[in-house]
């Protein structure tokens, strides 16, 4: 193994390297397949082009013959005769050139190869392969010739067995059959094998087959010895012929007088070998080696002369540029190489060095070796000069290309400057090669010779675009030759703008998202897949078959503050097409104002039932919730039912109608409920008994509910003298006064609303008093009586000492505190057990609406505005504070 990992990390690293190598192999193989397809297509194009050219040359030759015949014996003018001669010479030269070209192109097999191998391509595509196959053929023939010579000698002089003869004859049949197949392959690859030579092998195959199938007998034995002698003689002659012709053919090929694929050879004493080509970059030095050998001479010659020639670039003449022998070493004067060449000679080779190679140096250099008595030979090398071009520059067309163009349109141009020899440009679309195709792909290539002699190439790609090419990228690849290789440079990729008609139109609502309600601004956008984007006409279908044209801004239609009248089917259609259209159904949702029944206000009597409804017309399902002023939810649904109405039932009721699927769509309505009924005093007691110290003042409070708002009248009955005072307070008409006993009382608070009236009076307690609170309206009245007992103040005349006073205070305070604690606990317990009436949901509060003096006694009854039920709260407050500074 080249590498033996010792750990997991090394194995992973090695695997990573193998992955990279595998990827590189895949890329190389992919490139090989692409190039192979290119080669195959180029072979087909070249073969068809040669066939067409030959056909035209044949027609031209026939035309020339007809033109000469039409002259009826008249001679051609000298100019015409020269032109015809030049044409015929050029035609012959082209025929030979075509033969050279076809040696590297696939050609159909002959009848024999088709019968034996079928339609298999046996053409070898390079000179090395052809020459190697020819050399292998000659070695095969030489080895089998020696084997057959030994075999025939054994059968003729040593052993005489029928089985051995059959084996020998079978070997002959196989040998000549193989020779005929190999020679047919060589002929297909350009070898000029004579037909009589192939016929000789065919006859030999037939005779060997006859001998193989000839039964044992006297006639067989008579013919056997003659046949074996013939085979022995033929093998010996072929062996000698091989060695005799090999050297001669080598010399003739070196002189250019024989073809490389010729099989017959002639011996020569001096042998010269040179490379077929020497490749060098422009400006570098070229080294051309000429190797020679005198292996066939009896001894090495005493005098050897070397001459270097260069072939003229135009024509077949040549010019000597250097001469070397044992005495002289001279570069010929007056040539372009005089100052740029040097020659070195040793016993086996001579080397020509050309410095600062120029483009004009690309020609054949001939080395001639003359050994006088040993003979002379020469060979040649083609010097090839290379100058890599600049990187390719690609430029795409700026204007758009229409897919409706009937002929290929220019897509891009690619240019590479200052290269030698001529570079080639290939085109690719999305990394796939584009090969010329009639009506589809056309490539125009123009070569320009610069003043420096270098070539600039400009290639124009004409391509018939399709809609699927709208995102395609086009690139060019420059391939050029360098010494012993072909390099490629790829350009940047460019895209082109392709114009194509729309095949699909789509219309959609861009905003708003979700459901549409009345008042929204709607944006409809139309798009077609054509390029450039077409201009659209918008319309709306009023009714089947009737459309209304709409004004739009390009491909956008704005609908401001839509209503339900704007709903319907909207269409957009390109102006240049009547078949394509986009459609969208626009639905505008709405919610009409809520309609409440009964409307605005409704009066009802206490204890009655009322049903209210709230409805709003909508395109979607609605949800209705009833609220009472203050935000309290009192009902859900379109209907609100109020049963057994009380004064707390009165108020403003609001129904909120909303659309769950479209929360921004909502409306509301309201109804005011008024409850009529007789007054109702707050609190359940109808008579209250109060004790107060004489000379003090007491606040009395009276609050009544009812509609219309009740009026409150206070009735006073004072002392043993039957005096009565009637005072009224109605709807906050002013302070309450009494003409009879103004010194007995005064009003401290008066409040009146739609459904309640409240009055608080301050009464001076000088004697027992009876007070009645009368609340009344047109539907009835309610009365509450207050009985106030005046309690005299108690004083003591016993002298008072500080010590006894302290003891008295301690004795009085301690029982009072204990009594207060027991009394508070009892009150709390009775309240929890429900023994003390506090209304249905109210609470007791001790307070004073207005401070007059520390001796005032205030009884106040008010409604708890913060309560959320219809119950009332009875509030009682008793504040007793004894005046005086002296104790009894």
Buried (B, 14 or more C-beta within 10 A) or exposed (E): EEEEEEEEEEEEEEEEEEEEEEEEEEEEEEEEEBBEEEEEEEBEEBBEEBEEEBEEBEEEEEEBEEEBEEEEEEEBEEEEEEEBEEBBEEBEEBEEEBEEBBBBBBEEBEEBBEEBBEEEEBBBBEBEEBBEBBEEBBEBBBEBBEEBBEBBBEBBEEEEEEEBBBBBBBBBBEBBBBBBBBBBBBBBBBBEBEEEEBEBBBEBBEBBBEBBEBEEEEEBEEBBEEBBEEBBEBBBEBBEEBEBBBBBBBBBBBBEEBBBBBBBBBBBBBBBBBBEEBBBBBEBEBEBBBBBBBEEBEEEBEEBBBBBBBBEEEEEEBBBBBBBBEEEBEBBEEBEBEEBBBBEBEEEBBBBBBEEBBBEBBBBBBBBBBBEEBBBBBBBBBBBBBBBBBEBBBEBBEEBBEBEEEEBBBBBBBBBBBBBBBBBBBBBBEEEBBBBEEEEBBBEEEEEEEEEBBBBBBBBBBBBBEBEBBEBBBBBBBBBBEEEEEEEBBBEBBBBBBBBBBEEBBBEBEEEEEBBBBEBEBEBBBBBBBBEBBEBBBBBBEEEEEBEEBEBEEBBBEBEEBEEEBBBBBBBBBEEBEEBBBEBEBEBBBBBEBBBEBEEEBBBEBEBEBEBBBBBEBBBEBBBBBBBEEEEEBBEEBBBEBEEBBBBBBBEBBBBBBBEEBEEBBBBBBBBBBBBBBBBBBBEBEEBEBBBBBEBBBBBBBBBBBBBBBBBBBBBBBEEEEEEBEBBBBBBEEEBEBEEBEEBBBBBBBEBEEBBBBBBBBBBBBBBBBBBBBBBBEBEBBBBBBBBEBEEEEEEEEEEEEEEEEEBEEEEEEEEEEEEEEEEEEEEEEBEEEEBEBBEEBEBEEEBBEEEEEBBBBBBBBBBEEBEEBBBBBBBBEBEEEEEEEBE
